[in-house]
Amino acid sequence: MAAGCLQEKASLLQTQQQQKTGSTARLIRKLKAVAEKKSEITRRAFLKLGNQLVDRSIPLQMLPSKILLKTQLSKLRKNLVVHADDIVTNKGYEKVVRQKDPVAVKSSTDSTADDEISHTTSDVSGLSNDTEDLDHVIDALDGDSELAVVEYVDDIYNYYKLGEKCGRPRKYMDFQVEIKEEMRSTLADRLIDEFHCYELIPETLYLTFYIVDEYLSREKVMETDLMLVGVGAMLIASKYEDSWPLGIEDCIDITHGAFSKEQILDKEKAILETLDWNITVPTQYVFLEYFLKAAMSDKEMEDMVFFFSELGLMPYSLVTYLPSLVAASAVYAARCTLKKTPRWTEMLVEYTGYSEQQLLECAREMVSLHSSAAEGKFKAVYETYSDAEFGAVALHPPASELLQSTKSASS
């Protein structure tokens, strides 16, 4: 009898254990299914939830047109310092290496940038302060990186300067029937906001605006289709530039479901056909990195320059400016806002190809946009660069002296 009870209890325990094992297995399968489902969620969901596990690193493309777009800006975020023992000859140019115990540090705001660089190089190595020697100092920031192709930098940017003059968008508001300047600004504000939300790379943003403006220069667009043109352009640009481009579901989400998958894909094809499938153009970003290098920029300066550059995407009035001029004006406006002296150095004249006088008109418009941004209708750029991630550079007082000089000139 007792043996029978024990056997019955053992059988019951075994059944319960099997049930538990089965429940555990079902739970594991369920968790796996949930995990697999989550893995299929679009990038939009991850980014809007602030998921920090998303890898946004962009591998360096081994193409000449991309090499200079991926310059090592982190090296520019520290002040240039040199040591007497660190001037070496390498591949035909002087290389300057930063050391922990420098004899000269570029940090004083009382002296000019040209004076600092001239003083540093002449005291240490006897280099003359002509343009060629300044080029050596700038190129030296790339160190031993063969991808920097410093021997060909001048030729590459001379080619960019020629290329930017071809196929530029023209003034198209008189050509458009339904589209007005404010509508374009509304679209620009929306696209910039989505660009930062999806954390696309800068090249994508500037190419997007080139595609939008070039398409509007060639085709009449109804007011109801303007957002479709914008999201189609962003889809094209992200496929061309970004290693993790937008998906079609992302594009539908950007338009809040106003357009279907078929409409977006049809517009993507129509844009490319209208532009003859030619979207390989030098944008502002190409020149921004080059000019930031010449400006010996730290993190604050870099953020301020990109703030002004994105502000410059907003108004229709800047559409026909050359990308290099807009990029140089952004650097100039940033230097004025941060009280850098002098406002424009000989090195920047040489690297950008623009004198201070040539930049004033465009820079003043950027500073005017800055002064009205806090209370303005379009706040995507201002709110983005008011964040601590970007040093809250938008909160700096605008360079009022530029605006005052405009008023005095008009009176």
Secondary structure as UniProt FT lines:
FT   HELIX           2..39
FT   HELIX           43..48
FT   TURN            49..50
FT   TURN            52..53
FT   HELIX           64..67
FT   HELIX           68..70
FT   HELIX           73..77
FT   STRAND          81..82
FT   HELIX           84..86
FT   STRAND          88..90
FT   TURN            91..92
FT   STRAND          93..95
FT   STRAND          104..105
FT   HELIX           113..125
FT   HELIX           131..139
FT   HELIX           140..142
FT   TURN            143..144
FT   HELIX           146..148
FT   HELIX           150..152
FT   HELIX           153..163
FT   TURN            164..165
FT   TURN            173..175
FT   HELIX           181..198
FT   HELIX           202..218
FT   HELIX           223..225
FT   HELIX           226..241
FT   HELIX           248..254
FT   TURN            255..257
FT   HELIX           261..274
FT   TURN            275..277
FT   HELIX           284..294
FT   TURN            295..296
FT   HELIX           299..311
FT   TURN            312..313
FT   HELIX           316..318
FT   TURN            319..320
FT   HELIX           323..337
FT   TURN            338..339
FT   HELIX           346..352
FT   HELIX           356..373
FT   TURN            374..375
FT   HELIX           380..384
FT   TURN            385..386
FT   HELIX           388..390
FT   TURN            391..392
FT   HELIX           393..395
FT   HELIX           400..410
//
